[in-house]
Amino acid sequence: MTLERRAAPLREQAVEAIRASIVRGELQPGARITEKAVEQRLGVSRTVVREALRQLESERLIRIQAGSGPVVAELTADEARQLYEVRAALEAAAARLAAKRADTQRIGALQQAFARIGDEPPATLEELLEVKNDFYDALIAASHNAIIGEQLANVQARISQLRAVTLSSPDRHRAMRAELAAVVDAIARGDVDSAYDLSVAHVMAASAIALKHLDDREEVSA
């Protein structure tokens, strides 16, 4: 998959490509990442690859292992639990602020972003992640607090592999859409407490799926 020469810097494109491989599970936790292989696959320079890997290391999606170089980071169940707790707090805070501050235009944009999620999941995980991310962008815009958005993006990056697990879980799409519908409705009504509580419930539902996956994985490797 050679990268296209487009407006985004090649480093940014390389980060997106490697991150997508991790999210899709093509690069499994613990897998070694060879700079030369990435360079050849993406058609970019070794410098671009190293810059991209440094960015992903800062996101804690990869770690540099002594003696073997970059490897895909592995989350423990406890780390994942903590990350989901932070995600719940951030999303709920954004929902509460949106219910309090959003005007008609921002609420309309949030409702449109939610509608794009659709009753049925998109054909690919990438498409689903894109519409979910668009929804969160609209939520942050409605909250009028960009700092929450920055912090939430960092957390989402850390749990990107687990988002793939939760979103692809059987019947999760329908449940996820119902949960978000309730959040959007609460925001539109200006019900700050319900918006907060429903957002926490949404994240905790995803957390339960992710933690079960990690517990099962640790039992297999034990």
Secondary structure, DSSP 8 states (H G I E B T S, - for coil): ------SS-HHHHHHHHHHHHHHHTSS-TT-B--HHHHHHHHT--HHHHHHHHHHHHHTTSEEEETTTEEEE----HHHHHHHHHHHHHHHHHHHHHHHHH--HHHHHHHHHHHHTT-SS--SSHHHHHHHHHHHHHHHHHHHT-HHHHHHHHHHHHHTHHHHHHHHTSTTHHHHHHHHHHHHHHHHHHT-HHHHHHHHHHHHHHHHHHHHHHHHHHHHHH-
